[in-house]
Amino acid sequence: MENDFKIKLIMQFLNKHINRVGYKQAIKDLQYGLNIMNRKRKIFSDEKFKQIPEDGDFGVKTYSCLLNLCKYAKPEIIFRNIKKAAITNAVFDTKNDRRINTEKRIENINNDLNFQGDISE
């Protein structure tokens, strides 16, 4: 599967999440998901993987990291790590604020970042 096609699928996957939480937070979730994947790959590879800043800016570093991971991973694996990162961020960002229903946020993330089956060209 071509990398540009994978990136397009990933951005489509993020669309609902972007609409609900905003662009900056959705990109932070993406960046955290990519960093999770990089940490795992570092364990099993001799390659050097740099963590990218989780700043909500989809810039050159984020794009390069995403492009590099697309060479090795199916979109479904990337989706799963983005979802894991979004849930973790939601928990940590809201755990001390009683005004925010963390469980509802997690439910929304599960609904927004849901995918079924395999993705093929």
Sine and cosine of phi, psi and omega as CSV:
sin_phi,cos_phi,sin_psi,cos_psi,sin_omega,cos_omega
0.00,0.00,0.75,-0.66,-0.04,-1.00
-0.92,0.40,0.63,-0.77,-0.07,-1.00
-0.87,0.48,-0.66,0.76,0.02,-1.00
-0.88,0.47,-0.61,0.79,0.05,-1.00
-0.91,0.41,-0.66,0.75,0.03,-1.00
-0.88,0.47,-0.70,0.72,0.00,-1.00
-0.89,0.46,-0.65,0.76,0.05,-1.00
-0.88,0.48,-0.68,0.73,0.04,-1.00
-0.88,0.48,-0.66,0.75,-0.01,-1.00
-0.91,0.42,-0.67,0.74,0.01,-1.00
-0.93,0.36,-0.58,0.81,0.09,-1.00
-0.91,0.42,-0.65,0.76,0.05,-1.00
-0.86,0.51,-0.62,0.79,-0.03,-1.00
-0.98,0.20,-0.23,0.97,-0.16,-0.99
-0.80,0.59,-0.78,0.62,0.01,-1.00
-0.87,0.49,-0.66,0.75,-0.01,-1.00
-0.90,0.44,-0.67,0.75,0.05,-1.00
-0.87,0.50,-0.71,0.71,-0.01,-1.00
-0.89,0.45,-0.55,0.84,-0.04,-1.00
-0.99,0.11,-0.73,0.68,-0.14,-0.99
-0.98,-0.22,-0.19,0.98,-0.04,-1.00
0.99,-0.14,0.41,-0.91,-0.08,-1.00
-0.87,0.50,-0.75,0.66,-0.09,-1.00
-0.88,0.48,-0.73,0.68,0.00,-1.00
-0.92,0.40,-0.64,0.77,0.01,-1.00
-0.89,0.45,-0.62,0.78,0.03,-1.00
-0.94,0.34,-0.59,0.80,0.10,-0.99
-0.86,0.51,-0.66,0.75,0.03,-1.00
-0.90,0.43,-0.67,0.74,0.07,-1.00
-0.86,0.51,-0.75,0.66,-0.04,-1.00
-0.88,0.47,-0.67,0.75,0.03,-1.00
-0.90,0.43,-0.67,0.74,0.05,-1.00
-0.87,0.49,-0.66,0.75,0.04,-1.00
-0.91,0.41,-0.64,0.77,0.03,-1.00
-0.91,0.42,-0.61,0.80,0.07,-1.00
-0.86,0.51,-0.72,0.69,-0.01,-1.00
-0.90,0.43,-0.65,0.76,0.02,-1.00
-0.89,0.45,-0.64,0.77,0.03,-1.00
-0.89,0.46,-0.67,0.75,0.01,-1.00
-0.91,0.42,-0.66,0.75,-0.04,-1.00
-0.93,0.37,-0.56,0.83,-0.02,-1.00
-0.87,0.49,-0.57,0.82,0.00,-1.00
-0.91,0.41,-0.60,0.80,-0.12,-0.99
-0.97,-0.23,0.19,0.98,-0.10,-0.99
-0.60,-0.80,0.41,-0.91,0.08,-1.00
-1.00,0.09,-0.20,0.98,-0.01,-1.00
-0.92,0.38,0.44,-0.90,0.06,-1.00
-1.00,-0.10,0.82,-0.58,0.02,-1.00
-0.88,-0.47,0.81,-0.58,0.03,-1.00
-1.00,-0.05,0.67,-0.75,0.11,-0.99
-0.96,0.28,0.61,-0.79,0.02,-1.00
-0.99,-0.15,0.46,-0.89,0.03,-1.00
-0.91,0.41,0.64,-0.77,0.04,-1.00
-0.99,-0.14,0.94,0.33,-0.14,-0.99
-0.94,-0.35,-0.01,1.00,0.01,-1.00
0.98,0.18,0.18,0.98,0.01,-1.00
-0.96,-0.29,0.92,-0.40,0.02,-1.00
-0.99,0.12,0.99,0.14,-0.04,-1.00
-0.95,-0.31,-0.35,-0.94,-0.07,-1.00
-0.88,0.47,-0.68,0.73,-0.04,-1.00
-0.91,0.42,-0.68,0.73,0.01,-1.00
-0.91,0.42,-0.72,0.69,-0.01,-1.00
-0.88,0.48,-0.70,0.72,-0.01,-1.00
-0.89,0.45,-0.67,0.75,0.03,-1.00
-0.90,0.44,-0.72,0.70,0.00,-1.00
-0.88,0.47,-0.70,0.71,0.01,-1.00
-0.87,0.49,-0.68,0.73,0.01,-1.00
-0.90,0.44,-0.69,0.72,0.00,-1.00
-0.93,0.37,-0.51,0.86,0.03,-1.00
-0.90,0.43,-0.40,0.92,0.04,-1.00
-0.92,0.38,-0.48,0.88,-0.13,-0.99
-0.94,-0.35,-0.40,0.91,-0.17,-0.99
-0.87,-0.49,0.56,-0.83,0.13,-0.99
-0.95,0.32,0.47,-0.89,0.03,-1.00
-0.83,0.56,-0.59,0.81,-0.01,-1.00
-0.86,0.51,-0.60,0.80,0.02,-1.00
-0.94,0.35,-0.65,0.76,0.05,-1.00
-0.91,0.42,-0.68,0.73,0.05,-1.00
-0.82,0.57,-0.74,0.67,-0.05,-1.00
-0.87,0.49,-0.64,0.77,0.00,-1.00
-0.96,0.29,-0.55,0.83,0.08,-1.00
-0.91,0.42,-0.70,0.71,0.00,-1.00
-0.88,0.47,-0.70,0.71,0.03,-1.00
-0.87,0.50,-0.68,0.73,0.00,-1.00
-0.91,0.41,-0.67,0.74,-0.01,-1.00
-0.89,0.46,-0.67,0.74,0.02,-1.00
-0.91,0.41,-0.71,0.70,0.02,-1.00
-0.87,0.50,-0.72,0.69,0.03,-1.00
-0.87,0.49,-0.66,0.75,0.00,-1.00
-0.89,0.46,-0.67,0.74,0.01,-1.00
-0.89,0.45,-0.77,0.64,-0.05,-1.00
-0.93,0.37,-0.55,0.84,-0.02,-1.00
-0.97,0.25,-0.37,0.93,-0.12,-0.99
-0.87,-0.49,-0.09,1.00,-0.16,-0.99
-0.88,0.48,-0.46,0.89,-0.03,-1.00
-0.98,-0.22,0.17,0.99,-0.02,-1.00
-0.90,-0.43,0.97,-0.24,-0.06,-1.00
-0.92,0.40,-0.33,0.94,-0.01,-1.00
-0.96,0.28,-0.29,0.96,-0.05,-1.00
-0.97,-0.26,0.77,-0.64,0.03,-1.00
-1.00,0.06,0.99,-0.12,-0.05,-1.00
-0.88,0.47,-0.65,0.76,0.00,-1.00
-0.88,0.47,-0.63,0.78,0.04,-1.00
-0.91,0.42,-0.66,0.75,0.06,-1.00
-0.86,0.50,-0.70,0.71,0.00,-1.00
-0.90,0.43,-0.64,0.77,0.06,-1.00
-0.87,0.50,-0.69,0.73,0.04,-1.00
-0.89,0.46,-0.67,0.75,0.03,-1.00
-0.89,0.46,-0.71,0.71,0.02,-1.00
-0.87,0.50,-0.61,0.79,0.05,-1.00
-0.95,0.31,-0.69,0.72,-0.05,-1.00
-0.94,0.34,-0.60,0.80,-0.08,-1.00
-0.96,-0.29,0.72,0.69,0.01,-1.00
-0.98,-0.21,0.66,-0.76,0.09,-1.00
-0.62,-0.78,0.44,-0.90,-0.04,-1.00
-0.86,-0.51,0.71,-0.70,0.18,-0.98
0.92,0.40,-0.22,-0.98,0.01,-1.00
-1.00,0.05,0.49,-0.87,0.07,-1.00
-0.95,-0.31,0.78,-0.63,0.04,-1.00
-0.72,-0.69,0.32,-0.95,-0.02,-1.00
-0.92,0.38,0.00,0.00,0.00,0.00
